[in-house]
Amino acid sequence: MKNPAPYPHLFFLTGPIQGGKSSLAAELARVWKKQGGKAGGFLAPGLMQEGERTGFNLQRVSRDQQIPLARKTGPASWFTFRRFSFNPEAFRIGMHWLREDLQNGADLLIIDEVGPLELQGRGWRKVLDHFASVPELLQLWVVRKAVLEEFKKLWPVPEEQILDLQETQPEDVLLYLNRQWKKSDKRR
């Protein structure tokens, strides 16, 4: 008898840097809502200036709210990780948004983007550890392709729960998550 996957509610959306992961996650949230679901969580759309990535905002999925998340240079109160300075207030606000979205009945939680910062126990790591253990909540984590294998060691999900932008069409991702949503409706 085959053992069930330890994280049947958890999906990784992956692809290369600047490969359209956040854009697809935003489209998934829009379609989810259109189909009667309640998407929550946040996106991290990138900011470009003269063809160069200059930072990221934290954008709430359920409402029109956003806050600066990271910039190439930030105030002294921000912490630096690799080439960006991160706004600690964005992490606090992001946690507040997650709690509020769940209280309002979110049935899909999107966390964009997780990567090297979380692998070092920072950023959204505590959020990931907590929500990974909530099987009744369907979740989509946007994971950088370069660190996917390390994430799979921490949260082993089966290959069919890894949605790779380089191997999957956006329409297929939508169809697959929609099927999972209908299954999760039956579990409740």
C-alpha positions as CSV (number, residue, x, y, z in Angstrom):
1,M,0.0,0.0,0.0
2,K,1.4,3.4,-1.0
3,N,1.8,6.0,1.8
4,P,-0.1,9.2,1.2
5,A,1.9,12.3,0.5
6,P,2.8,14.1,3.8
7,Y,1.7,17.5,2.3
8,P,-1.3,16.8,-0.1
9,H,-2.4,20.4,0.4
10,L,0.9,22.0,-0.6
11,F,1.9,23.0,-4.2
12,F,5.1,24.6,-5.4
13,L,5.0,26.9,-8.4
14,T,8.5,27.1,-9.7
15,G,10.5,28.6,-12.5
16,P,13.6,30.7,-13.2
17,I,14.2,34.2,-11.9
18,Q,12.0,36.7,-13.8
19,G,10.2,33.7,-15.4
20,G,6.7,34.9,-14.7
21,K,6.0,33.1,-11.5
22,S,4.4,36.1,-9.7
23,S,2.4,37.0,-12.8
24,L,1.0,33.5,-13.0
25,A,0.3,33.4,-9.2
26,A,-1.7,36.7,-9.6
27,E,-3.7,35.2,-12.5
28,L,-4.4,32.0,-10.5
29,A,-5.7,34.2,-7.6
30,R,-7.9,36.1,-10.0
31,V,-9.4,33.0,-11.6
32,W,-9.8,31.4,-8.2
33,K,-11.9,34.3,-7.1
34,K,-13.9,34.3,-10.3
35,Q,-14.8,30.7,-9.7
36,G,-16.1,31.4,-6.2
37,G,-13.0,30.7,-4.2
38,K,-11.4,33.0,-1.6
39,A,-7.7,33.5,-2.4
40,G,-5.5,35.0,0.3
41,G,-1.8,35.6,0.9
42,F,0.5,37.8,-1.0
43,L,2.5,38.2,-4.1
44,A,6.0,39.8,-4.6
45,P,6.0,41.5,-7.9
46,G,9.4,42.7,-9.0
47,L,10.3,46.3,-9.8
48,M,12.3,47.1,-12.8
49,Q,14.2,50.3,-13.8
50,E,16.1,50.6,-17.0
51,G,16.0,46.8,-17.5
52,E,17.4,46.1,-14.0
53,R,15.6,44.5,-11.0
54,T,15.5,47.2,-8.3
55,G,13.3,45.6,-5.8
56,F,10.0,43.9,-4.8
57,N,6.8,45.0,-3.3
58,L,4.6,42.8,-1.1
59,Q,1.1,42.9,-2.6
60,R,-1.9,41.4,-0.9
61,V,-4.0,39.0,-2.9
62,S,-7.3,39.6,-1.3
63,R,-7.3,43.4,-1.4
64,D,-5.6,46.3,-3.2
65,Q,-2.8,46.8,-0.6
66,Q,0.9,46.8,-1.0
67,I,4.1,47.7,0.9
68,P,7.8,47.9,-0.1
69,L,9.4,44.5,0.6
70,A,12.9,44.9,-0.8
71,R,15.1,47.4,-2.6
72,K,18.6,47.4,-3.8
73,T,19.3,50.1,-1.2
74,G,17.0,50.7,1.8
75,P,16.9,52.6,5.0
76,A,19.3,51.7,7.9
77,S,16.3,50.0,9.7
78,W,16.1,47.4,6.9
79,F,18.2,44.2,6.9
80,T,20.5,43.2,4.0
81,F,20.5,39.8,2.5
82,R,22.6,39.2,-0.6
83,R,22.0,42.1,-3.0
84,F,18.8,43.5,-1.5
85,S,17.7,45.3,1.7
86,F,14.5,44.0,3.2
87,N,11.8,45.9,5.0
88,P,11.1,44.1,8.4
89,E,7.7,45.9,8.5
90,A,6.6,44.2,5.3
91,F,7.1,40.8,7.1
92,R,5.0,41.9,10.0
93,I,2.3,43.3,7.8
94,G,2.4,40.2,5.6
95,M,1.8,38.0,8.7
96,H,-1.1,40.2,9.6
97,W,-2.6,39.9,6.1
98,L,-2.3,36.1,6.3
99,R,-4.1,35.9,9.7
100,E,-6.9,38.3,8.4
101,D,-7.3,36.4,5.1
102,L,-7.7,33.1,7.0
103,Q,-10.2,34.6,9.4
104,N,-12.2,35.8,6.4
105,G,-12.3,32.2,5.0
106,A,-9.5,32.0,2.5
107,D,-9.5,28.6,0.8
108,L,-6.3,29.1,-1.2
109,L,-3.2,30.6,0.4
110,I,-0.5,32.0,-2.0
111,I,2.9,32.8,-0.6
112,D,5.2,34.5,-3.2
113,E,8.2,34.2,-3.2
114,V,10.2,31.9,-1.0
115,G,13.9,31.2,-1.6
116,P,17.3,31.4,-0.1
117,L,16.2,33.8,2.7
118,E,13.8,31.2,4.0
119,L,16.3,28.4,3.7
120,Q,18.4,30.4,6.2
121,G,15.5,30.5,8.7
122,R,14.6,34.1,7.9
123,G,11.9,35.9,5.9
124,W,8.7,33.7,5.7
125,R,10.3,30.6,7.2
126,K,8.1,30.6,10.4
127,V,5.0,31.1,8.3
128,L,6.0,28.2,6.0
129,D,6.7,25.9,9.0
130,H,3.3,26.7,10.5
131,F,1.2,26.5,7.4
132,A,2.8,23.3,6.1
133,S,1.1,21.6,9.0
134,V,-2.4,22.9,8.1
135,P,-3.7,20.2,5.8
136,E,-7.2,21.6,5.4
137,L,-5.8,24.7,3.6
138,L,-4.8,24.5,0.0
139,Q,-1.5,26.4,-0.5
140,L,0.6,27.5,-3.4
141,W,4.1,28.5,-2.6
142,V,6.2,30.3,-5.3
143,V,9.6,28.7,-5.1
144,R,12.7,29.7,-7.0
145,K,13.9,26.9,-9.3
146,A,17.5,27.3,-8.1
147,V,16.4,26.2,-4.5
148,L,13.6,23.8,-5.3
149,E,15.5,20.7,-4.3
150,E,16.3,22.2,-0.9
151,F,12.6,23.0,-0.4
152,K,11.6,19.5,-1.3
153,K,13.9,18.1,1.4
154,L,12.2,20.3,4.0
155,W,8.7,19.8,2.7
156,P,8.6,16.6,0.5
157,V,5.8,17.0,-2.0
158,P,5.3,14.6,-4.9
159,E,6.3,15.6,-8.3
160,E,2.7,16.1,-9.4
161,Q,2.4,18.9,-6.9
162,I,5.4,20.8,-8.4
163,L,4.1,23.1,-11.1
164,D,7.1,24.1,-13.2
165,L,6.5,27.1,-15.6
166,Q,9.1,25.6,-18.0
167,E,7.3,22.3,-18.3
168,T,3.6,23.3,-17.7
169,Q,1.3,25.7,-19.5
170,P,-0.4,28.3,-17.3
171,E,-3.8,27.0,-18.3
172,D,-2.8,23.5,-17.1
173,V,-1.8,24.9,-13.7
174,L,-5.2,26.6,-13.4
175,L,-7.0,23.3,-14.3
176,Y,-4.9,21.3,-11.9
177,L,-5.5,23.7,-8.9
178,N,-9.1,23.8,-9.8
179,R,-9.4,20.0,-9.5
180,Q,-7.5,20.2,-6.2
181,W,-9.9,22.9,-4.9
182,K,-12.9,20.6,-5.7
183,K,-11.2,17.8,-3.8
184,S,-10.5,20.1,-0.9
185,D,-14.2,21.1,-0.8
186,K,-15.1,17.5,-0.4
187,R,-12.7,17.1,2.6
188,R,-14.4,19.9,4.5
